[in-house]
């Protein structure tokens, strides 16, 4: 698949991914020690929901637009607040015209001692990301291929933090590269938190990736913990837009699984297309 993000910004997959990202970074804030976020495929950082691409797909209308209007329990409101507060900060009161990508959400959750490394090789996207971050001293934009960045920047000097791997899936071997890249990085930094995004269009590819990641985590000493989340807004049909998104989370905060058990059921109705969405949250077998 070709996942040009200007067409998909703010869709259901972004909502799921960015809620999880915000929960992980909120957890890392609990200790005073500095942490680092490494975003291997950062993108443009900020997306215009009134652009030709966004209007053509309209995916954000069934994603972030619904979430901003949905009514949640008090617990879910509190858990999603860090994420939604950042989205609101990029929009005027009552309007939804702009959506922040992963590097901008991560930047919104950094404390003065924390740092972000955002890698992007596409020239226009990199230029836009630099402009969005306004040459922030805590956020470094790097012209480096994301697969090289995986091993180049781990372990960070802080020895705490998150590696976000969110490739565009433009190449046929992206699932294999993702598995291999994670294993190389994890061998260098087995105590880091890893968050891996993937589209669920190819079930065989998704299962093989989950097994590869789970095997690498289980083989570490001490063993790493692996959690899989998949969220489907409708049945996936050939040639149709993406309707199922996946995340593999290695060494995730111990609080995350229970938090997701609270949040995810309340997202099924607003994000569902033609009916309620569904999700799976489990530990993949090595």
C-alpha positions, 0 to 999 in steps of 0.5 A, spaced: 500 500 500 502 507 499 500 510 505 501 518 503 499 521 510 496 527 507 491 523 505 490 519 511 492 524 517 487 524 522 483 518 520 482 512 525 489 509 525 492 516 527 487 516 532 489 509 535 496 510 534 496 517 537 492 515 543 497 510 545 503 514 543 500 519 548 499 514 554 506 511 553 509 518 553 505 520 559 507 514 563 515 516 562 513 523 565 512 520 571 520 519 573 524 525 573 529 522 569 530 525 561 527 520 556 528 521 548 523 519 543 526 517 536 521 517 530 524 513 524 519 515 519 516 522 522 513 525 516 511 532 515 508 533 522 502 538 521 497 536 516 492 541 513 485 538 513 482 543 508 488 541 503 486 537 496 488 531 499 485 531 505 478 533 502 479 528 497 479 522 502 475 525 507 478 520 512 479 525 518 471 526 518 470 518 520 476 519 525 478 525 529 472 529 527 468 523 530 472 523 537 472 530 538 465 530 538 464 523 542 462 523 549 466 518 553 466 516 560 470 520 565 475 515 566 476 515 558 476 522 558 482 523 563 486 518 559 485 521 552 486 528 555 493 529 553 492 527 546 486 531 545 489 537 548 494 537 543 490 536 537 485 542 540 492 546 541 493 546 533 486 549 532 482 555 534 476 554 538 470 550 535 474 548 529 478 542 526 482 544 520 489 542 522 492 535 525 498 534 528 502 528 526 506 523 531 512 528 532 508 534 534 504 530 539 511 527 541 513 534 542 507 536 546 509 531 551 516 533 552 519 536 559 525 541 558 529 535 559 527 530 554 529 530 547 526 528 540 529 525 534 525 526 528 527 522 521 525 524 514 528 523 508 523 526 503 525 533 502 518 536 502 516 533 508 522 534 511 522 542 510 515 542 512 517 538 519 522 543 520 517 549 519 512 545 524 517 544 529 520 552 528 527 549 529 526 547 536 532 546 540 529 540 544 527 537 537 532 535 532 530 533 524 534 529 521 535 527 514 536 520 514 533 514 512 528 511 517 531 504 517 538 506 518 536 511 524 533 505 527 540 502 529 544 509 528 540 512 534 539 507 539 541 506 545 540 514 546 544 517 552 538 518 556 537 510 556 530 511 557 525 513 551 521 510 545 522 508 538 516 509 534 517 505 527 511 508 522 514 506 515 509 508 509 509 501 506 510 503 499 515 497 498 513 490 497 518 488 502 516 493 508 513 487 513 520 484 512 524 490 513 520 492 519 521 485 522 529 485 521 530 493 523 526 492 529 530 486 531 537 489 530 535 495 534 532 491 539 539 487 540 542 494 541 537 497 546 533 491 549 530 495 555 527 501 550 520 502 549 518 500 541 512 502 538 511 499 531 505 501 526 502 496 521 496 496 516 492 490 517 491 488 509 495 482 509 494 477 514 500 473 513 504 479 513 501 481 520 502 475 523 509 473 521 511 480 523 508 479 530 511 473 531 518 475 529 517 481 534 515 477 539 520 472 538 526 477 539 522 480 545 522 473 548 529 471 547 532 478 550 535 477 557 531 479 561 525 477 556 522 483 553 514 484 554 510 484 547 503 487 546 499 487 540 493 491 538 489 491 532 483 495 531 478 494 525 472 499 523 469 495 518 471 488 514 477 489 509 475 488 502 480 488 496 482 494 493 478 498 499 481 503 503 484 501 509 479 499 515 484 495 520 490 498 523 495 494 528 500 496 533 506 492 536 508 494 543 515 492 546 516 493 553 510 498 554 508 501 560 505 496 565 499 500 566 498 501 558 494 494 557 489 496 562 488 503 560 487 500 553 481 496 556 478 502 558 479 506 552 478 501 546 471 499 547 469 506 548 472 508 541 468 502 537 461 506 536 464 513 534 470 510 529 465 504 526 463 504 519 457 501 517 456 498 524 461 498 531 468 497 530 472 491 534 479 490 537 483 485 539 488 486 545 493 480 546 500 478 547 502 475 540 506 468 541 513 467 539 
